[in-house]
Amino acid sequence: MTAATAPDPPQLDADLAGLADVRTKVRAAAAAFAELAGTDQETLDRYVRAMALAGTKAAEELARLAVDETGYGIYEHKIYKNRYNTGFVAKWMLERRAIGVLWVDDDARVTAVGSPMGVLAGIIPVTNPTSTALFKSLAAVKSGNAIVHAPHPRAARCTLRAVQVMAEAAVAAGAPEGLLSCLENPTLPATRELMSRDEIALVLATGGPGMVRAAYSSGKPTIAVGAGNVPAYVGVSVPDPAEAAEMIITSKSFDNGTACVAEQSVVVVDAVAPAFLAAFEERGAYWMNAPQQAALARVLFDDRGAMRPGSVGQTAPRLAELAGFTVPSSTRVLACRLDTVGPGTPLSREILGPVLSVYQVPDAAAGWRRCREILALDGEGHTTAVHAADPAEIAPFGTLPAGRIVINTPALFGGMGYSTDVDPSFQLGTGTWSGSICSDNVTPLHLINIKRIAHEVRPWRTVYDPVEL
């Protein structure tokens, strides 16, 4: 048989190719982690700084790739998300230690030492496919770990490119090859195989409910995020109703609502409702009537109640068009007045798009109860925004089951740690309220084991002595 007539070599199907890719990338990551052993914080920071500069330089390229590949979000806003991680977040990381001596308590004679965990599995969502990969890459290397990313199949190319940018910069700065990598054949079986591999020390999961459940079922330590049905309360002591309206609309419309930390519902007290709602409409909210709301709900959710992928991350005018009605091109969010919360009221649920439900309440106590209902519908543990100036009005909202309660600031920018002083991050833990182990904004300090070197400070034989209380 001649070369011209020889049959083509057999081709692996997608699942087999994905599994082979997992094995190759994980083994390379484990070898890189072993080579990295003993590297000090100053050297790791050199890698992180090089990665951050490269990511910032590539921010526009990555934003364009993300929008073109997924069809979700706004190009300019994805640039900001990329730069937030490679600029603001990276600077915060570089100002702190994660490896080596973290702190010393001379009086207690205890020294805390940070140690890397090993090889991490980074699960990357389709909604923020490049910015999340940039963040997890920086956090992993800052804490001395290797990481293998598993992108969403609908965002495979842009996530791969983001990780390549990070990896190339790290290697150029002296890091070992294989320290950062990304699956090139992402399938659900491949991602499950990645999470369950013996070499994986921790799973960092950002994605939909199914992926989060799979991560927690992997048998590995896991930090995963929950859903974000985020309420915003506008109280009688709101400093400026118009500014509150602008903050909420800007937050929810940013990148077409693809951030789970953005507001989903507004709960406004009757006394300030006229001023707030007038400003709300002036700033780009379009009030839908009942038939339009029903049509939009059918566009957003399927018969099982799951969000339809084609409706995620679209502009308000585009969503209206899909639902069969027209809105002004200047519309920033689609708004609806509701009086119930629950599965039977689809628009009261989390929506990854520029849609806001609005509830009026007589007072702060009723507002608290309504916010509690909203959080109970797939939002517990995430975030609540409160717009009020009176500490007595604000205080009860601190008892809500939310990991972040941000005051007089957009939920998006406050929750991720830009306009507030919570730790800046692009993975926000939701705590045991939603089945997560972590309620913090995740940072490199969550990706280390901390040793305590402790000297004897009292004679051990006194353990037998009685203690007076």
ABEGO torsion letter per residue (X at the ends): XBAAABBBBBBBBAAAAAAAAAAAAAAAAAAAAAAABGBBAAAAAAAAAAAAAAAAAAAAAAAAAAAAAAGBEBAAAAAAAAAAAABAAAAAAAABBABEBABBBAAAGBBBBBBBAEBBBBBBBAABAAAAAAAAAAAAAAAGBBBBBBBBAAAAAAAAAAAAAAAAAAAAAGBBBGABBBBABBBAAAAAAAAABAABABBBBBEBAAAAAAAAAAGBBBBBBBBBBBBBBBBAABABAAAAAAAAAAAAABGGGABAABBABBBBBAAAAAAAAAAAAAAGBBBBBAAAAAAAAAAABBAAGBBBAAABGBBAAAAAAAAGBBBBAABABBBBBBABBEAABAAABBBBBBBBBBBBBABAAAAAAAAAAAAABGABGBBBBBBBABAAAAAAAAABBBABBBBGBBAAAAAAGAABABBBBABBBAEAAAGBABABBBBAAAABBBBBBBBBABBAAAAABBBBX
